[in-house]
Amino acid sequence: MIIGVPREIKTGEKRVSMTPSLCRRATALGAKVLLEKNAGLTAGFTDAEYKAAGASLAATAEKVWRSADLILKVKEPLEAEYGHMREGQAIFTYLHLAAGPALARQLCRRNILGIAYETVEGNDGSFPLLKPMSQIAGRLAIQLGAYFLQSQYGGSGVLLGGIPGTMPGHVVVVGAGNSGAHAVQMAAGMGARVTVLDLDTRKLELLDTEYRGRIVTLVSNPANIEHAVSDCDLLIGAVLIPAARAPIVVSAEMVRRMRPGSVIVDIAIDQGGCIETIRATSHEKPVYQLHGVNHYAVPNMPALVGRTSTMGLTQATEPYVCMIVQKGLERALAEHKGLAKGVNTRGGRIVYEEVAKAVGFDRA
Ligand SMILES: NC(=O)c1ccc[n+]([C@@H]2O[C@H](COP(=O)([O-])OP(=O)(O)OC[C@H]3O[C@@H](n4cnc5c(N)ncnc54)[C@H](O)[C@@H]3O)[C@@H](O)[C@H]2O)c1
């Protein structure tokens, strides 16, 4: 099996889908790894390290895509990459098709076996390949939010932790899953006042026990969200309905009533966003102001910390990559139900029901 590792080309992306250490394991198990030159450089890995780990280098992305049976990526293929896809090829990467109907159509048209990291399931119904990036995005959301609260970025000038004798900033986190819980941890660590909302009361119970009254937990419903948002400095959107478009949990009217200079970080933007006024931004221009509120919605936040993100991502993908190499892709999919849950497109069709519902079609 030839595994192709192209350089990521999404704006500001610094991650790579394979470290030299994963490359060493995959080649030892019998795979051939074809890596685009300098693909690992932005994450701190040189071509020489990959060569020492058994990889061959290709001068262009086109050569990688042309030769590989399995393309291993980080972000979804972009328009410039559509033409490289080979009929019948397999791609293992984040796809987020609910927010990407154009890509879904391309994968169907080109008969691509599209396996999405974000829908691969663990035995307990968790999403092990989404988890590490969500943890990173949750942690980053607080440091970015704190940054854009600064006056020179149009923020209200609130310091999240305050100082003795002043009110700390109020951080409201909607969604208490992987990203939300890590946002809560960072915000509480900075000394902010924290409110977290979720539909799942078990998650709220866990956080309540962990923080022993240091944070406020609320069941997510329109009244509680409206109340919390009306008094917040930093709002974090961190909800997920697996594979589906994110539900809108904060209306434009609620945003309009936020304090001037407040900040929204909508982590869920990769699934379409959960705040009515949000639209995707990029690392080049991460923030826009609407109704006096700074909106941040970069779909690939972990790219900001390419080294840590690459380590976090590949430690999660490693067992799956090794299984695919050892068993072959078809046998691995047949024998591992959790990996099979990752299949979003196959045989010219969208085969993941929630994704088909979200984009409104199941074949091109
Ligand atoms: N922007 C980025 O760079 C980036 C990076 C990583 C992950 N993400 C995205 O962040 C989002 C969250 O991922 P996660 O791993 O934290 O998901 P998760 O499944 O761990 O948590 C999501 C939580 O949302 C809750 N939820 C669902 N509907 C809700 C509602 N109406 N109100 C309140 N809570 C609700 C669920 O009960 C769950 O606890 C996903 O869209 C994921 O793809 C984005």
The ligand as a MOL file (V3000), in Angstrom:
LIG
                    3D

  0  0  0     0  0            999 V3000
M  V30 BEGIN CTAB
M  V30 COUNTS 44 48 0 0 0
M  V30 BEGIN ATOM
M  V30 1 N -12.6560 25.4900 14.6800 0
M  V30 2 C -11.7570 24.5250 14.8690 0
M  V30 3 O -10.5810 24.6700 14.5580 0
M  V30 4 C -12.1830 23.2350 15.5170 0
M  V30 5 C -11.2290 22.3350 16.0110 0
M  V30 6 C -11.6700 21.1640 16.6390 0
M  V30 7 C -13.0270 20.8960 16.7370 0
M  V30 8 N -13.9260 21.7900 16.2110 0 CHG=1
M  V30 9 C -15.3770 21.6110 16.3010 0
M  V30 10 O -15.8620 21.9650 17.5760 0
M  V30 11 C -17.1800 21.4230 17.6970 0
M  V30 12 C -17.3320 20.7540 19.0640 0
M  V30 13 O -16.5440 19.5740 19.0860 0
M  V30 14 P -16.3750 18.7090 20.4120 0
M  V30 15 O -15.3640 17.6630 20.1380 0
M  V30 16 O -16.2270 19.5950 21.5880 0 CHG=-1
M  V30 17 O -17.7970 17.9880 20.4830 0
M  V30 18 P -18.3690 17.1080 21.6850 0
M  V30 19 O -19.3040 16.1260 21.0710 0
M  V30 20 O -17.2970 16.6200 22.5760 0
M  V30 21 O -19.2200 18.1920 22.5040 0
M  V30 22 C -20.3060 18.8450 21.9380 0
M  V30 23 C -21.2990 19.1330 23.0360 0
M  V30 24 O -22.3510 19.9210 22.4790 0
M  V30 25 C -23.4970 19.5860 23.2290 0
M  V30 26 N -24.6670 20.1190 22.5670 0
M  V30 27 C -25.3210 19.7000 21.4590 0
M  V30 28 N -26.3680 20.4940 21.2040 0
M  V30 29 C -26.3610 21.4580 22.1660 0
M  V30 30 C -27.1770 22.5730 22.4470 0
M  V30 31 N -28.2420 22.8790 21.6990 0
M  V30 32 N -26.8740 23.3470 23.5180 0
M  V30 33 C -25.7990 23.0620 24.2970 0
M  V30 34 N -25.0000 22.0230 24.0870 0
M  V30 35 C -25.2830 21.2280 23.0360 0
M  V30 36 C -23.4270 18.0710 23.3370 0
M  V30 37 O -24.2680 17.5790 24.3580 0
M  V30 38 C -21.9510 17.8800 23.6390 0
M  V30 39 O -21.6780 17.8290 25.0260 0
M  V30 40 C -17.3280 20.4590 16.5060 0
M  V30 41 O -18.0260 21.1000 15.4590 0
M  V30 42 C -15.8960 20.2220 16.0960 0
M  V30 43 O -15.7800 19.7850 14.7630 0
M  V30 44 C -13.5150 22.9360 15.6080 0
M  V30 END ATOM
M  V30 BEGIN BOND
M  V30 1 1 1 2
M  V30 2 2 2 3
M  V30 3 1 2 4
M  V30 4 1 4 5
M  V30 5 2 4 44
M  V30 6 2 5 6
M  V30 7 1 6 7
M  V30 8 2 7 8
M  V30 9 1 8 9
M  V30 10 1 8 44
M  V30 11 1 9 10
M  V30 12 1 9 42
M  V30 13 1 10 11
M  V30 14 1 11 12
M  V30 15 1 11 40
M  V30 16 1 12 13
M  V30 17 1 13 14
M  V30 18 2 14 15
M  V30 19 1 14 16
M  V30 20 1 14 17
M  V30 21 1 17 18
M  V30 22 2 18 19
M  V30 23 1 18 20
M  V30 24 1 18 21
M  V30 25 1 21 22
M  V30 26 1 22 23
M  V30 27 1 23 24
M  V30 28 1 23 38
M  V30 29 1 24 25
M  V30 30 1 25 26
M  V30 31 1 25 36
M  V30 32 1 26 27
M  V30 33 1 26 35
M  V30 34 2 27 28
M  V30 35 1 28 29
M  V30 36 1 29 30
M  V30 37 2 29 35
M  V30 38 1 30 31
M  V30 39 2 30 32
M  V30 40 1 32 33
M  V30 41 2 33 34
M  V30 42 1 34 35
M  V30 43 1 36 37
M  V30 44 1 36 38
M  V30 45 1 38 39
M  V30 46 1 40 41
M  V30 47 1 40 42
M  V30 48 1 42 43
M  V30 END BOND
M  V30 END CTAB
M  END
